[in-house]
Amino acid sequence: MRVLVIGSGAREHALVLSLRRDPAVTALYAAPGNAGIAQHAQVRPVDPSSAEAVVALATELSADLVIIGPEVPLVLGVADAVRAAGIACFGPSGAAARIEGSKAFAKDVMAAAGVRTAHSEVVDNPAELDAALDRFGPTWVVKDDGLAAGKGVVVTADRLAARDHGAELLEQGHPVLLESFLDGPEVSLFCLVDGETVVPLLPAQDHKRVGDGDTGPNTGGMGAYTPLPWLPEETLTAIVEDVVKPVAAEMVRRGCPFSGLLYAGLAIGAAGPAVVEFNCRFGDPETQAVLALLESPLGELLNATATGTLAEVAAPRWRDGSAVTVVIAAENYPGRPRLGDVITGTGEAAQDDAAVLHAGTALREDGALVSAGGRVLSVVGVGGDLSEARTKAYDRIASIKLPGSHYRTDIGLAAVENRIALPTR
């Protein structure tokens, strides 16, 4: 297979590294890629959101499979255009990508499928915001109803902070989604979905807030780990059977079947799993950890999903042990990050027990590696258990230097210390 990966982040770097291990992948391209991806795939310039540009590049490269990483091209229907050109594409149609592109649409799908989620209300008029806020609390969840790269969400016990965020979104012309707060530990479950065929990958847990101990504002994700030692197998089965499969079936019923990676973000409360959100693509930073443990050929799995033959492929095989991803972020992230600082100590991009995956990086004219985004690097450690995987990741981070950068020191620590437990009725 000749494979083209669309995107430029650490998620796409992880996809490229995993695809390189698939003997069936004979040519590997990434567009636009980044400085780290360029070590493992031929990178080409492209505007990922331009269907015309992506189709033209895939055609030029004689690609057999196009894999679209980010959500924006999917919501804009780039996958539809690739398929219309006769090229297999891993990624849902624009109609199916509404599961992420519109939280109101996702709520409607879940209601029809009988899937538990937070009570919600959409506000599109500033005059209605205060009355709507009065119907929620004492913890307010205020979301941008569209795409916000993981940063359009405020969860707060401060009503004024909730109101300020809602008012800012409305001033920008974005509808606001208010939700009831879901308690319990959060789980990210990726599932390959081909119509009504659902194949789960390993569950992971993301760390959204910028600071240790889950403090500070939400980010696109500061780290993740997999698998989850505190999540019982029966709960994982319940998520697949009671959440993902009914949603996949409802999408088929609506005439917009899902084909690609359906990401369920859930809170596991006393009443069982409830959906926080759905995403229409591999999540970042969870992908970096999950794919580090995958032993099955990734190209085979994604191509089967893209060509409607997922049910015929063997279930994914996984390496024993655990993986931890820690994100190194630029100064000021998740605000406006400082860019252009020189990065040293990244060394080899992949080793057996640690990998440095690039996200917001670029090569300067003099050949220096510099920061070019908010989340700059993802460092992945793999070990026999979660504690060892954490050690591998943080040992690797110690050699990396980026002025003003920051990272969380507690990714996966609560699980190692047995401080995560499922609520009971």
KEGU-491315 format. One line per field, with one value per residue (C-alpha): x, y, z; chain; residue number from 0. Coordinates in nm, 2 decimals. Example, Ala and Ser with C-alpha at 12.3 -4.5 7.8 and 13.67 -1.06 7.14 Angstrom:
BEGIN
X: 1.23/1.37
Y: -0.45/-0.11
Z: 0.78/0.71
kette: A/A
nr: 0/1
! end
This chain:
BEGIN
X: 0.00/0.10/-0.02/-0.07/-0.12/-0.28/-0.19/0.11/0.09/0.22/-0.09/0.02/0.38/0.25/0.05/0.35/0.57/0.31/0.25/0.63/0.61/0.35/0.53/0.24/0.31/0.55/0.55/0.46/0.39/0.27/0.13/0.21/0.39/0.65/1.03/1.00/0.77/1.01/1.26/1.02/0.80/0.83/0.66/0.48/0.31/-0.07/-0.36/-0.53/-0.87/-0.87/-1.04/-0.91/-0.55/-0.57/-0.72/-0.46/-0.18/-0.32/-0.37/-0.01/0.13/-0.09/-0.20/-0.39/-0.50/-0.54/-0.56/-0.70/-0.57/-0.73/-1.10/-1.13/-1.08/-1.32/-1.59/-1.53/-1.59/-1.24/-1.28/-1.59/-1.38/-1.10/-1.35/-1.52/-1.19/-1.18/-0.92/-0.98/-0.99/-0.98/-1.20/-1.58/-1.79/-1.87/-2.22/-2.09/-1.82/-2.10/-2.07/-1.78/-1.85/-2.18/-2.23/-2.60/-2.61/-2.42/-2.67/-2.96/-2.79/-2.73/-3.09/-3.22/-2.98/-3.07/-2.71/-2.65/-2.50/-2.52/-2.84/-2.77/-2.92/-2.81/-2.80/-2.77/-2.91/-2.71/-3.04/-3.11/-2.77/-2.84/-3.17/-3.01/-2.71/-2.97/-3.09/-2.74/-2.47/-2.33/-2.06/-2.11/-1.99/-1.98/-1.88/-1.84/-2.10/-1.85/-1.49/-1.25/-0.94/-1.02/-1.00/-1.35/-1.47/-1.48/-1.57/-1.61/-1.79/-1.76/-2.09/-1.92/-1.65/-1.91/-2.10/-1.80/-1.70/-2.05/-2.08/-1.74/-1.85/-2.18/-2.00/-1.79/-2.11/-2.07/-2.37/-2.31/-2.38/-2.45/-2.42/-2.48/-2.16/-2.07/-1.87/-1.64/-1.31/-1.29/-1.21/-1.11/-1.21/-1.11/-1.31/-1.26/-1.61/-1.72/-2.10/-2.23/-1.90/-1.72/-1.36/-1.24/-0.87/-0.71/-0.88/-0.68/-0.71/-0.63/-0.51/-0.68/-0.58/-0.25/-0.12/-0.03/-0.33/-0.57/-0.53/-0.55/-0.73/-0.83/-0.58/-0.58/-0.43/-0.11/-0.06/-0.23/-0.17/-0.30/-0.43/-0.63/-0.56/-0.87/-1.12/-1.29/-1.33/-1.70/-1.72/-1.52/-1.76/-2.05/-1.91/-1.88/-2.22/-2.43/-2.26/-2.06/-2.26/-2.60/-2.45/-2.29/-2.63/-2.81/-2.57/-2.65/-3.02/-2.99/-2.82/-2.48/-2.29/-1.96/-1.64/-1.32/-1.22/-1.50/-1.36/-1.59/-1.50/-1.68/-1.72/-1.77/-2.01/-2.21/-2.48/-2.23/-2.07/-2.20/-2.07/-1.89/-1.83/-1.76/-1.48/-1.46/-1.08/-0.79/-0.74/-0.42/-0.24/-0.40/-0.31/0.06/0.03/-0.22/-0.03/0.29/0.14/-0.02/0.14/-0.11/-0.03/-0.19/-0.22/-0.43/-0.67/-0.72/-0.75/-1.01/-1.21/-1.18/-1.29/-1.58/-1.40/-1.33/-1.54/-1.30/-0.98/-0.85/-0.89/-0.60/-0.31/-0.14/0.20/0.20/0.27/0.18/0.25/0.26/0.26/0.38/0.33/0.60/0.43/0.57/0.58/0.23/0.04/-0.27/-0.26/-0.07/0.25/0.60/0.74/1.08/1.28/1.56/1.49/1.78/1.81/1.54/1.79/1.66/1.28/1.20/1.36/1.22/1.12/1.08/0.99/1.00/0.71/0.70/0.39/0.46/0.82/0.99/1.34/1.50/1.71/2.03/1.90/1.81/1.49/1.26/0.92/0.63/0.31/0.16/0.21/0.56/0.66/0.50/0.74/0.62/0.75/0.67/0.73/0.62/0.37/0.25/0.52/0.80/0.64/0.62/0.99/1.09/0.90/1.02/1.38/1.36/1.22/1.51/1.75/1.52/1.57/1.32/1.34/1.02/0.86/0.64/0.49/0.29/0.49/0.19/0.06/-0.07/0.05/-0.30/-0.34/0.00/-0.08/-0.43/-0.61/-0.86/-1.17/-1.51/-1.80/-2.05/-2.43
Y: 0.00/0.36/0.56/0.93/1.07/1.42/1.63/1.78/1.69/1.43/1.22/1.20/1.13/0.84/0.72/0.74/0.54/0.27/0.25/0.21/-0.11/-0.25/-0.46/-0.40/-0.02/0.02/0.40/0.65/1.02/1.29/1.63/1.88/1.68/1.83/1.82/1.49/1.32/1.41/1.16/0.87/0.97/1.18/1.51/1.73/2.07/2.08/2.27/1.99/2.17/2.20/1.90/1.99/2.01/1.68/1.50/1.64/1.53/1.18/1.14/1.26/1.02/0.73/0.68/0.36/0.49/0.84/0.88/1.21/1.29/1.63/1.70/2.02/1.85/1.58/1.82/2.01/1.69/1.63/1.25/1.26/1.42/1.17/0.88/1.05/1.04/0.66/0.66/0.47/0.71/0.65/0.92/0.98/1.17/1.54/1.43/1.17/1.40/1.62/1.39/1.61/1.92/1.99/1.90/1.96/1.70/1.45/1.51/1.44/1.11/1.00/1.07/0.87/0.58/0.58/0.66/0.83/1.18/1.50/1.71/2.00/2.32/2.53/2.91/3.12/3.45/3.66/3.77/3.40/3.32/3.42/3.24/2.93/2.94/2.95/2.61/2.46/2.45/2.43/2.32/2.47/2.32/2.57/2.46/2.61/2.41/2.39/2.28/2.43/2.20/2.09/2.44/2.57/2.42/2.58/2.36/2.58/2.63/3.01/3.13/3.45/3.27/3.05/3.35/3.53/3.23/3.19/3.56/3.56/3.27/3.43/3.76/3.56/3.43/3.08/2.90/2.79/2.45/2.43/2.08/1.92/1.81/1.44/1.30/1.01/0.93/1.00/0.74/0.79/0.49/0.48/0.24/0.16/0.18/0.05/0.11/-0.11/-0.30/-0.17/-0.28/-0.12/-0.02/0.01/0.26/0.56/0.86/1.21/1.49/1.81/2.08/2.25/2.20/1.92/1.80/1.90/2.27/2.56/2.60/2.32/2.25/2.02/1.76/1.75/1.38/1.04/0.67/0.33/0.08/0.18/-0.06/0.07/0.01/-0.33/-0.54/-0.55/-0.17/-0.16/-0.41/-0.20/0.11/-0.08/-0.25/0.03/0.34/0.30/0.03/0.20/0.53/0.36/0.19/0.52/0.69/0.41/0.46/0.83/0.76/0.89/0.58/0.63/0.50/0.57/0.63/0.71/0.85/0.83/1.05/0.93/0.98/0.66/0.76/0.57/0.50/0.37/0.52/0.85/1.03/1.37/1.40/1.22/1.29/1.18/1.10/0.97/1.18/1.37/1.28/0.94/0.81/0.84/0.61/0.36/0.31/0.25/-0.08/-0.19/-0.50/-0.56/-0.40/-0.05/-0.01/-0.33/-0.22/0.13/0.01/-0.25/0.02/0.25/-0.03/-0.17/-0.50/-0.44/-0.74/-0.97/-0.86/-1.02/-0.83/-0.60/-0.75/-0.56/-0.55/-0.63/-0.34/0.03/0.35/0.70/1.02/1.35/1.67/1.94/2.27/2.61/2.91/3.07/2.76/2.73/3.11/3.25/3.04/3.18/3.04/3.01/2.89/2.63/2.27/2.05/1.69/1.52/1.28/0.97/1.00/0.64/0.38/0.06/0.21/0.59/0.80/1.18/1.27/1.61/1.83/2.21/2.20/2.33/2.34/2.69/2.78/2.71/2.36/2.42/2.26/2.53/2.55/2.63/2.56/2.54/2.17/2.11/1.75/1.43/1.21/0.84/0.59/0.22/-0.02/-0.34/-0.15/0.21/0.31/0.19/0.36/0.69/0.65/0.59/0.90/1.14/1.01/1.09/1.44/1.52/1.55/1.78/2.16/2.42/2.77/2.85/2.52/2.34/1.99/1.81/1.58/1.37/1.20/0.86/0.92/0.89/0.55/0.43/0.54/0.37/0.70/0.64/0.44/0.40/0.55/0.31/0.35
Z: 0.00/-0.07/0.22/0.27/0.62/0.64/0.94/1.12/1.49/1.73/1.65/1.29/1.40/1.60/1.30/1.07/1.32/1.35/0.98/0.92/1.12/0.88/0.61/0.37/0.36/0.08/0.05/0.32/0.28/0.52/0.44/0.56/0.83/1.06/1.13/1.32/1.07/0.79/0.94/0.87/0.58/0.27/0.36/0.11/0.15/0.15/0.30/0.49/0.48/0.10/-0.05/-0.39/-0.27/-0.08/-0.37/-0.61/-0.39/-0.33/-0.70/-0.78/-0.53/-0.65/-0.29/-0.21/0.12/0.27/0.65/0.77/1.12/1.23/1.28/1.07/0.73/0.83/0.93/0.60/0.40/0.27/0.31/0.09/-0.19/-0.16/-0.18/-0.48/-0.65/-0.62/-0.34/-0.01/0.28/0.66/0.81/0.82/0.58/0.65/0.75/1.00/1.13/1.27/1.58/1.67/1.46/1.63/2.00/1.95/1.67/1.89/2.17/1.93/1.81/2.17/2.27/1.97/2.05/2.42/2.53/2.87/2.86/3.04/3.04/2.81/2.67/2.37/2.41/2.10/2.23/2.49/2.65/2.74/2.90/3.26/3.29/3.13/3.38/3.66/3.55/3.59/3.87/4.13/3.88/3.54/3.21/2.93/2.58/2.24/2.03/1.74/1.70/1.96/1.96/2.32/2.46/2.42/2.75/3.09/3.39/3.70/4.03/3.97/3.81/3.69/3.52/3.35/3.24/3.11/2.89/2.76/2.68/2.50/2.28/2.20/2.11/1.87/1.71/1.85/2.01/2.37/2.51/2.88/3.04/3.38/3.54/3.51/3.80/3.81/3.64/3.26/3.00/2.63/2.42/2.05/1.83/1.47/1.32/0.98/0.97/1.25/1.30/1.61/1.71/2.03/2.09/2.43/2.67/2.78/3.01/2.90/3.14/3.01/3.25/3.22/3.57/3.81/4.02/3.74/3.80/3.56/3.23/2.99/2.70/2.40/2.64/2.85/2.86/2.86/2.96/2.87/2.96/3.27/3.57/3.75/3.47/3.50/3.18/3.22/3.22/2.90/2.75/2.86/2.69/2.36/2.38/2.54/2.40/2.08/1.91/1.96/1.83/1.53/1.45/1.49/1.24/0.99/1.05/0.97/0.64/0.75/0.86/1.04/0.88/1.07/1.43/1.67/2.00/2.30/2.59/2.90/3.27/3.47/3.75/4.00/3.74/3.49/3.18/3.05/2.74/2.78/2.41/2.08/1.85/1.48/1.48/1.67/1.99/2.08/2.31/2.37/2.02/2.10/2.40/2.25/1.92/2.12/2.24/1.91/1.76/1.47/1.14/1.16/0.78/0.75/1.03/0.88/0.52/0.62/0.80/0.49/0.25/0.45/0.54/0.91/1.01/0.82/1.00/1.32/1.64/1.73/1.92/2.19/2.36/2.73/2.97/2.97/2.78/2.90/2.69/2.84/2.64/2.65/2.58/2.49/2.72/2.78/2.64/2.64/2.58/2.29/2.29/2.24/1.92/1.76/2.05/1.98/2.10/2.19/2.32/2.12/1.98/1.80/1.73/1.83/2.06/2.21/2.54/2.47/2.17/2.11/1.88/1.72/1.72/1.70/1.56/1.25/1.11/1.09/0.78/0.97/1.05/1.41/1.55/1.69/1.85/1.61/1.82/2.17/2.22/2.09/2.17/2.30/2.49/2.51/2.76/2.74/3.03/3.19/3.41/3.45/3.70/3.47/3.17/3.36/3.46/3.09/2.97/3.24/3.21/2.84/2.91/3.13/2.83/2.63/2.66/2.54/2.70/2.89/2.83/3.08/3.13/3.39/3.63/3.73/3.41/3.53/3.88/4.04/3.88/4.00/4.35/4.34/4.39/4.11/4.20/4.03/4.23/4.37/4.40
kette: A/A/A/A/A/A/A/A/A/A/A/A/A/A/A/A/A/A/A/A/A/A/A/A/A/A/A/A/A/A/A/A/A/A/A/A/A/A/A/A/A/A/A/A/A/A/A/A/A/A/A/A/A/A/A/A/A/A/A/A/A/A/A/A/A/A/A/A/A/A/A/A/A/A/A/A/A/A/A/A/A/A/A/A/A/A/A/A/A/A/A/A/A/A/A/A/A/A/A/A/A/A/A/A/A/A/A/A/A/A/A/A/A/A/A/A/A/A/A/A/A/A/A/A/A/A/A/A/A/A/A/A/A/A/A/A/A/A/A/A/A/A/A/A/A/A/A/A/A/A/A/A/A/A/A/A/A/A/A/A/A/A/A/A/A/A/A/A/A/A/A/A/A/A/A/A/A/A/A/A/A/A/A/A/A/A/A/A/A/A/A/A/A/A/A/A/A/A/A/A/A/A/A/A/A/A/A/A/A/A/A/A/A/A/A/A/A/A/A/A/A/A/A/A/A/A/A/A/A/A/A/A/A/A/A/A/A/A/A/A/A/A/A/A/A/A/A/A/A/A/A/A/A/A/A/A/A/A/A/A/A/A/A/A/A/A/A/A/A/A/A/A/A/A/A/A/A/A/A/A/A/A/A/A/A/A/A/A/A/A/A/A/A/A/A/A/A/A/A/A/A/A/A/A/A/A/A/A/A/A/A/A/A/A/A/A/A/A/A/A/A/A/A/A/A/A/A/A/A/A/A/A/A/A/A/A/A/A/A/A/A/A/A/A/A/A/A/A/A/A/A/A/A/A/A/A/A/A/A/A/A/A/A/A/A/A/A/A/A/A/A/A/A/A/A/A/A/A/A/A/A/A/A/A/A/A/A/A/A/A/A/A/A/A/A/A/A/A/A/A/A/A/A/A/A/A/A/A/A/A/A/A/A/A/A/A/A/A/A/A/A/A/A/A/A
nr: 0/1/2/3/4/5/6/7/8/9/10/11/12/13/14/15/16/17/18/19/20/21/22/23/24/25/26/27/28/29/30/31/32/33/34/35/36/37/38/39/40/41/42/43/44/45/46/47/48/49/50/51/52/53/54/55/56/57/58/59/60/61/62/63/64/65/66/67/68/69/70/71/72/73/74/75/76/77/78/79/80/81/82/83/84/85/86/87/88/89/90/91/92/93/94/95/96/97/98/99/100/101/102/103/104/105/106/107/108/109/110/111/112/113/114/115/116/117/118/119/120/121/122/123/124/125/126/127/128/129/130/131/132/133/134/135/136/137/138/139/140/141/142/143/144/145/146/147/148/149/150/151/152/153/154/155/156/157/158/159/160/161/162/163/164/165/166/167/168/169/170/171/172/173/174/175/176/177/178/179/180/181/182/183/184/185/186/187/188/189/190/191/192/193/194/195/196/197/198/199/200/201/202/203/204/205/206/207/208/209/210/211/212/213/214/215/216/217/218/219/220/221/222/223/224/225/226/227/228/229/230/231/232/233/234/235/236/237/238/239/240/241/242/243/244/245/246/247/248/249/250/251/252/253/254/255/256/257/258/259/260/261/262/263/264/265/266/267/268/269/270/271/272/273/274/275/276/277/278/279/280/281/282/283/284/285/286/287/288/289/290/291/292/293/294/295/296/297/298/299/300/301/302/303/304/305/306/307/308/309/310/311/312/313/314/315/316/317/318/319/320/321/322/323/324/325/326/327/328/329/330/331/332/333/334/335/336/337/338/339/340/341/342/343/344/345/346/347/348/349/350/351/352/353/354/355/356/357/358/359/360/361/362/363/364/365/366/367/368/369/370/371/372/373/374/375/376/377/378/379/380/381/382/383/384/385/386/387/388/389/390/391/392/393/394/395/396/397/398/399/400/401/402/403/404/405/406/407/408/409/410/411/412/413/414/415/416/417/418/419/420/421/422/423/424
! end
